[in-house]
Structure formats: C-alpha cells, structure tokens
Amino acid sequence: MLSWRARARRSRTRRLHRWHRLAGISAAAFLIFLTVTGLPLQFTDRLGLGSRHVEADWILDGYGLEARGEVLVSGGVAALGDRVFLASGEPVAPLTGFAGAVRLDGLLIVAGLGDVLLLDAADGTVIDRFRLERNIRRIGIADDLPVLDTTAGLLAADAGLVSWMPVERSPGVRWATPEPAPAALADSVRRRVRSSLLSVERLLQDLHSGRAFGTVGVLVVDLASALLVFLSVSGLIMWWRSPRR
C-alpha cells in the first residue's frame, strides 16, 4: 500500500502530465503557425516577397491603409503623390512631384519637381529620364519642342530630345496645367496605389510576431513562447521522476 507521500507525489505527477499535454496541444498549433508564417521569410529574396503586394481589401482595411491626396491629370498622364499613371490607369515610373505632361509625336514628356520622364505614349515605357539641378514649375510646348519653366529660367529641349538648353524667352508656349482627374480615373489610380502599400513580406512579419493582431496578438505570441518554456521544464521534471529513467 502506498504511503501518503507516494500518493501525493503520484497525484502531482498526474496533474503535471495533464498540464503538459494541454500545453503541448496549444504549443503545437502555435508552432505550426510560426512555421507557416516564418518559413517563407527565410526565402524573401528568392520568392520576391518584398516586391509582391497584398490586394485584399479586408486586409488593407485592417491596416487602415488608404491612398490619400488629390489625383491630378495633365497631357494624358495622371499622378498621385510620387506615382505616375497613364490615362488608362497603368502605372509607370515613380516621379517626385508633378508639374504636368505634354504629348509629342507618340511620346509623353512628364515633368516632376526636378526630373523629366520621356515615355512611350502607347505603353508608358520609360525611354529616358533627365535629372535637372533646378526646380521645375511647369512644362509646355513651343515650336513642337518641350519647354520647361524652372526657378533658374526657361529650358528648351533640342530636336532629338536628348538635352535641355537655357533660352532667354520662348513666345507662344502652350503650358500644361494639371487638373483634378475625372472620378473614374481617380478611383482607378487610388486602387492601384492602395494595392501597393503593403508587401507580402511585411504582412508575414506582422503575422509571425503577432503585430498584425495588435497588442492582443503580441501577448498571445508571448504566452505561446512561455508555453514552450513550460513544456521543456515539465518534460524534464517528468523524465527525472520516471522510474525508467
């Protein structure tokens, strides 16, 4: 017959087994979640997770991500922030600021704050980019050549559109004036911009750490980590107490 000490020890061991089993089931679910969210992060570059973006509205709504600002249009080009789009809504190269755009012989010349993009008007392919050491106020056309109004004076492109030269004056310039985009185009541009705000890499990182679920998610991850510590300690204790050790 077992002594009261032996019975008490056996009771404690049984309770420890029950807690160990419960912690093991909970930790298993946590480890599966960590593996699913963490394993792809080991191959971020190979999978291109940083350049792939989340488009699901319910996820973007959860992050509170919106494409803010006014969509402007000029010369068949729309812009929002530092993003430039064709009138069809197709994105092209980024550009800081938007001073306007002009169309010339199947080309689009788009002026930013200090850069000028030369685009194929058909598909938005970037043919050339000019970086100017002066701020651009506006862009226009005179004598079938683009003209820039900058803080340091007027610049006119040569016939080959390969360089910009200062000019004293350029009469008869038809200046491009950016205006608010039509509602349909503005909505299309905002959807495009919004769908580029959250990368798959960032989402997986937030899921892996629990940040995607706010403070509660971080606490759950911390609790699950504590469960793993408990499993290690309780397993060691049960092994030590086992008569078959």
C-alpha beads as a LAMMPS data file, in Angstrom:
LAMMPS data file: protein, C-alpha beads

245 atoms
244 bonds

1 atom types
1 bond types

-500.0 500.0 xlo xhi
-500.0 500.0 ylo yhi
-500.0 500.0 zlo zhi

Masses

1 110.0

Atoms # bond

1 1 1 0.000 0.000 0.000
2 1 1 1.342 3.415 -0.997
3 1 1 2.238 5.922 1.693
4 1 1 0.602 9.337 1.723
5 1 1 3.857 10.819 0.419
6 1 1 3.847 8.460 -2.563
7 1 1 0.164 9.134 -3.247
8 1 1 0.709 12.882 -3.104
9 1 1 3.687 12.585 -5.426
10 1 1 1.705 10.474 -7.901
11 1 1 -1.179 12.995 -7.806
12 1 1 1.224 15.856 -8.549
13 1 1 2.744 13.860 -11.394
14 1 1 -0.674 13.201 -12.925
15 1 1 -1.570 16.871 -12.731
16 1 1 1.755 17.735 -14.333
17 1 1 1.056 15.250 -17.141
18 1 1 -2.335 16.841 -17.770
19 1 1 -0.884 20.358 -17.890
20 1 1 1.992 19.156 -20.040
21 1 1 -0.434 17.554 -22.512
22 1 1 -2.618 20.692 -22.678
23 1 1 0.394 22.930 -23.155
24 1 1 1.703 20.582 -25.837
25 1 1 -1.533 20.774 -27.854
26 1 1 -1.583 24.574 -27.617
27 1 1 2.103 24.879 -28.441
28 1 1 1.718 22.567 -31.440
29 1 1 -0.824 24.923 -33.016
30 1 1 1.490 27.849 -32.282
31 1 1 4.492 26.083 -33.829
32 1 1 2.512 25.278 -36.981
33 1 1 1.512 28.943 -37.247
34 1 1 5.121 30.070 -36.720
35 1 1 6.343 27.651 -39.378
36 1 1 3.747 28.709 -41.942
37 1 1 4.464 32.421 -41.434
38 1 1 8.188 32.186 -40.770
39 1 1 9.452 29.690 -43.338
40 1 1 8.686 31.896 -46.388
41 1 1 10.575 34.763 -44.711
42 1 1 13.775 32.693 -44.937
43 1 1 13.465 32.906 -48.733
44 1 1 12.243 36.501 -49.058
45 1 1 14.581 37.452 -51.895
46 1 1 14.066 34.225 -53.840
47 1 1 10.270 34.468 -53.550
48 1 1 10.232 38.212 -54.162
49 1 1 8.081 38.836 -51.104
50 1 1 9.260 42.433 -50.797
51 1 1 8.021 43.290 -54.283
52 1 1 4.746 41.366 -54.086
53 1 1 1.830 43.223 -52.555
54 1 1 -1.397 42.420 -50.762
55 1 1 -4.524 43.473 -52.653
56 1 1 -7.267 42.069 -50.406
57 1 1 -9.426 44.979 -49.272
58 1 1 -10.253 43.447 -45.874
59 1 1 -6.556 43.165 -45.014
60 1 1 -5.785 46.699 -46.203
61 1 1 -8.832 47.930 -44.250
62 1 1 -7.451 46.214 -41.147
63 1 1 -4.188 48.134 -41.541
64 1 1 -6.093 51.357 -42.191
65 1 1 -4.236 51.919 -45.470
66 1 1 -5.655 54.485 -47.881
67 1 1 -4.301 56.270 -50.960
68 1 1 -4.642 59.867 -49.781
69 1 1 -4.200 63.026 -51.792
70 1 1 -5.645 64.530 -54.953
71 1 1 -5.203 62.738 -58.265
72 1 1 -4.042 65.207 -60.921
73 1 1 -4.127 64.742 -64.696
74 1 1 -2.266 66.527 -67.476
75 1 1 -1.439 65.591 -71.053
76 1 1 -2.928 62.115 -70.724
77 1 1 -0.948 61.368 -67.552
78 1 1 -2.317 61.055 -64.014
79 1 1 -0.323 61.405 -60.803
80 1 1 -0.873 60.769 -57.107
81 1 1 1.956 61.530 -54.725
82 1 1 5.136 60.170 -56.292
83 1 1 3.312 57.728 -58.592
84 1 1 2.608 58.393 -62.278
85 1 1 -0.017 56.583 -64.369
86 1 1 -1.222 56.555 -67.940
87 1 1 -4.782 57.723 -68.564
88 1 1 -5.722 54.025 -68.762
89 1 1 -4.679 53.634 -65.116
90 1 1 -1.498 51.669 -65.886
91 1 1 1.392 52.659 -63.574
92 1 1 4.702 53.938 -64.911
93 1 1 7.944 55.038 -63.244
94 1 1 7.855 56.966 -59.947
95 1 1 8.390 60.718 -60.044
96 1 1 8.814 63.257 -57.260
97 1 1 6.245 65.986 -57.714
98 1 1 4.075 66.558 -60.780
99 1 1 4.409 69.754 -62.831
100 1 1 2.465 68.473 -65.845
101 1 1 2.881 66.471 -69.044
102 1 1 2.783 67.082 -72.792
103 1 1 2.354 64.740 -75.745
104 1 1 4.678 64.984 -78.736
105 1 1 4.868 62.565 -81.715
106 1 1 3.894 59.411 -79.824
107 1 1 5.868 60.425 -76.758
108 1 1 4.870 61.714 -73.339
109 1 1 7.168 64.193 -71.609
110 1 1 6.319 64.274 -67.911
111 1 1 7.815 66.897 -65.605
112 1 1 8.313 66.399 -61.894
113 1 1 9.918 68.638 -59.288
114 1 1 13.437 68.069 -60.623
115 1 1 13.136 65.179 -63.102
116 1 1 11.689 64.808 -66.580
117 1 1 10.465 61.444 -67.882
118 1 1 10.372 60.583 -71.566
119 1 1 7.737 57.882 -72.061
120 1 1 6.324 55.839 -74.898
121 1 1 2.741 57.120 -75.078
122 1 1 1.417 53.686 -76.091
123 1 1 2.504 51.639 -73.070
124 1 1 4.289 54.018 -70.693
125 1 1 7.744 52.503 -71.210
126 1 1 10.459 54.821 -69.866
127 1 1 12.696 55.849 -72.758
128 1 1 14.816 58.331 -70.815
129 1 1 14.955 60.258 -67.552
130 1 1 16.543 63.686 -67.189
131 1 1 17.670 64.920 -63.766
132 1 1 17.896 68.706 -63.567
133 1 1 19.676 70.707 -60.881
134 1 1 16.794 73.131 -60.585
135 1 1 13.146 73.032 -59.611
136 1 1 10.555 72.754 -62.373
137 1 1 7.429 74.886 -62.188
138 1 1 5.632 73.784 -65.362
139 1 1 6.097 72.244 -68.793
140 1 1 4.756 73.290 -72.172
141 1 1 5.307 73.113 -75.935
142 1 1 6.594 75.802 -78.305
143 1 1 7.535 75.224 -81.962
144 1 1 6.956 71.469 -81.498
145 1 1 9.565 71.255 -78.748
146 1 1 9.019 70.870 -74.978
147 1 1 9.882 73.830 -72.770
148 1 1 10.424 73.864 -69.021
149 1 1 9.787 76.807 -66.737
150 1 1 12.243 76.427 -63.846
151 1 1 13.351 78.506 -60.873
152 1 1 16.521 79.331 -62.853
153 1 1 14.794 80.301 -66.093
154 1 1 13.464 78.596 -69.211
155 1 1 14.905 75.405 -70.680
156 1 1 14.098 74.093 -74.159
157 1 1 14.819 70.595 -75.464
158 1 1 16.799 70.070 -78.645
159 1 1 15.250 68.430 -81.721
160 1 1 16.484 64.974 -80.638
161 1 1 15.114 65.319 -77.094
162 1 1 18.486 64.394 -75.649
163 1 1 19.413 67.599 -73.812
164 1 1 17.950 70.801 -72.367
165 1 1 19.405 74.233 -73.071
166 1 1 18.675 77.620 -71.439
167 1 1 16.719 80.094 -73.548
168 1 1 16.110 83.776 -72.914
169 1 1 12.476 83.695 -73.951
170 1 1 10.122 81.313 -75.735
171 1 1 6.994 83.044 -77.028
172 1 1 3.829 81.158 -77.792
173 1 1 4.360 78.383 -75.206
174 1 1 1.259 76.256 -74.594
175 1 1 1.701 75.456 -70.920
176 1 1 0.280 72.241 -69.457
177 1 1 -1.857 72.777 -66.370
178 1 1 -2.503 69.780 -64.062
179 1 1 -6.170 69.491 -63.128
180 1 1 -8.200 67.180 -60.865
181 1 1 -8.694 63.814 -62.566
182 1 1 -12.169 62.543 -63.504
183 1 1 -13.788 60.432 -60.799
184 1 1 -13.381 57.102 -62.618
185 1 1 -9.676 57.659 -63.294
186 1 1 -9.081 58.963 -59.765
187 1 1 -10.706 55.850 -58.262
188 1 1 -8.634 53.577 -60.516
189 1 1 -5.402 55.338 -59.543
190 1 1 -6.235 55.228 -55.836
191 1 1 -6.945 51.494 -56.026
192 1 1 -3.614 50.948 -57.779
193 1 1 -1.717 52.961 -55.191
194 1 1 -3.530 51.357 -52.267
195 1 1 -2.733 47.853 -53.501
196 1 1 0.989 48.712 -53.478
197 1 1 1.173 49.925 -49.869
198 1 1 1.509 46.558 -48.075
199 1 1 4.087 43.992 -49.151
200 1 1 3.640 40.256 -48.560
201 1 1 6.915 40.338 -46.615
202 1 1 5.579 42.948 -44.171
203 1 1 2.324 41.026 -43.698
204 1 1 4.166 37.774 -42.909
205 1 1 6.470 39.582 -40.491
206 1 1 3.485 41.080 -38.679
207 1 1 1.697 37.712 -38.544
208 1 1 4.829 35.948 -37.329
209 1 1 5.334 38.428 -34.489
210 1 1 1.634 38.850 -33.687
211 1 1 1.691 42.571 -34.529
212 1 1 -0.969 42.030 -37.202
213 1 1 -3.485 41.416 -34.384
214 1 1 -2.457 44.398 -32.289
215 1 1 -1.492 44.233 -28.614
216 1 1 -3.553 41.075 -28.072
217 1 1 -1.631 39.299 -30.825
218 1 1 1.737 40.208 -29.319
219 1 1 0.580 38.984 -25.905
220 1 1 -0.629 35.679 -27.411
221 1 1 2.763 35.143 -29.056
222 1 1 4.496 35.903 -25.736
223 1 1 2.175 33.462 -23.949
224 1 1 2.845 30.776 -26.541
225 1 1 6.581 31.305 -26.073
226 1 1 6.105 30.838 -22.333
227 1 1 4.231 27.583 -23.074
228 1 1 7.308 26.249 -24.867
229 1 1 9.406 27.024 -21.806
230 1 1 6.825 25.245 -19.620
231 1 1 6.902 22.204 -21.921
232 1 1 10.675 21.999 -21.648
233 1 1 10.679 22.309 -17.856
234 1 1 7.714 19.969 -17.248
235 1 1 9.113 17.374 -19.659
236 1 1 12.442 17.434 -17.835
237 1 1 10.696 17.023 -14.464
238 1 1 8.615 14.070 -15.695
239 1 1 11.712 12.428 -17.142
240 1 1 13.560 12.915 -13.842
241 1 1 10.711 11.370 -11.844
242 1 1 10.210 8.444 -14.193
243 1 1 11.307 5.115 -12.619
244 1 1 12.554 4.027 -16.071
245 1 1 14.924 6.953 -16.340

Bonds

1 1 1 2
2 1 2 3
3 1 3 4
4 1 4 5
5 1 5 6
6 1 6 7
7 1 7 8
8 1 8 9
9 1 9 10
10 1 10 11
11 1 11 12
12 1 12 13
13 1 13 14
14 1 14 15
15 1 15 16
16 1 16 17
17 1 17 18
18 1 18 19
19 1 19 20
20 1 20 21
21 1 21 22
22 1 22 23
23 1 23 24
24 1 24 25
25 1 25 26
26 1 26 27
27 1 27 28
28 1 28 29
29 1 29 30
30 1 30 31
31 1 31 32
32 1 32 33
33 1 33 34
34 1 34 35
35 1 35 36
36 1 36 37
37 1 37 38
38 1 38 39
39 1 39 40
40 1 40 41
41 1 41 42
42 1 42 43
43 1 43 44
44 1 44 45
45 1 45 46
46 1 46 47
47 1 47 48
48 1 48 49
49 1 49 50
50 1 50 51
51 1 51 52
52 1 52 53
53 1 53 54
54 1 54 55
55 1 55 56
56 1 56 57
57 1 57 58
58 1 58 59
59 1 59 60
60 1 60 61
61 1 61 62
62 1 62 63
63 1 63 64
64 1 64 65
65 1 65 66
66 1 66 67
67 1 67 68
68 1 68 69
69 1 69 70
70 1 70 71
71 1 71 72
72 1 72 73
73 1 73 74
74 1 74 75
75 1 75 76
76 1 76 77
77 1 77 78
78 1 78 79
79 1 79 80
80 1 80 81
81 1 81 82
82 1 82 83
83 1 83 84
84 1 84 85
85 1 85 86
86 1 86 87
87 1 87 88
88 1 88 89
89 1 89 90
90 1 90 91
91 1 91 92
92 1 92 93
93 1 93 94
94 1 94 95
95 1 95 96
96 1 96 97
97 1 97 98
98 1 98 99
99 1 99 100
100 1 100 101
101 1 101 102
102 1 102 103
103 1 103 104
104 1 104 105
105 1 105 106
106 1 106 107
107 1 107 108
108 1 108 109
109 1 109 110
110 1 110 111
111 1 111 112
112 1 112 113
113 1 113 114
114 1 114 115
115 1 115 116
116 1 116 117
117 1 117 118
118 1 118 119
119 1 119 120
120 1 120 121
121 1 121 122
122 1 122 123
123 1 123 124
124 1 124 125
125 1 125 126
126 1 126 127
127 1 127 128
128 1 128 129
129 1 129 130
130 1 130 131
131 1 131 132
132 1 132 133
133 1 133 134
134 1 134 135
135 1 135 136
136 1 136 137
137 1 137 138
138 1 138 139
139 1 139 140
140 1 140 141
141 1 141 142
142 1 142 143
143 1 143 144
144 1 144 145
145 1 145 146
146 1 146 147
147 1 147 148
148 1 148 149
149 1 149 150
150 1 150 151
151 1 151 152
152 1 152 153
153 1 153 154
154 1 154 155
155 1 155 156
156 1 156 157
157 1 157 158
158 1 158 159
159 1 159 160
160 1 160 161
161 1 161 162
162 1 162 163
163 1 163 164
164 1 164 165
165 1 165 166
166 1 166 167
167 1 167 168
168 1 168 169
169 1 169 170
170 1 170 171
171 1 171 172
172 1 172 173
173 1 173 174
174 1 174 175
175 1 175 176
176 1 176 177
177 1 177 178
178 1 178 179
179 1 179 180
180 1 180 181
181 1 181 182
182 1 182 183
183 1 183 184
184 1 184 185
185 1 185 186
186 1 186 187
187 1 187 188
188 1 188 189
189 1 189 190
190 1 190 191
191 1 191 192
192 1 192 193
193 1 193 194
194 1 194 195
195 1 195 196
196 1 196 197
197 1 197 198
198 1 198 199
199 1 199 200
200 1 200 201
201 1 201 202
202 1 202 203
203 1 203 204
204 1 204 205
205 1 205 206
206 1 206 207
207 1 207 208
208 1 208 209
209 1 209 210
210 1 210 211
211 1 211 212
212 1 212 213
213 1 213 214
214 1 214 215
215 1 215 216
216 1 216 217
217 1 217 218
218 1 218 219
219 1 219 220
220 1 220 221
221 1 221 222
222 1 222 223
223 1 223 224
224 1 224 225
225 1 225 226
226 1 226 227
227 1 227 228
228 1 228 229
229 1 229 230
230 1 230 231
231 1 231 232
232 1 232 233
233 1 233 234
234 1 234 235
235 1 235 236
236 1 236 237
237 1 237 238
238 1 238 239
239 1 239 240
240 1 240 241
241 1 241 242
242 1 242 243
243 1 243 244
244 1 244 245
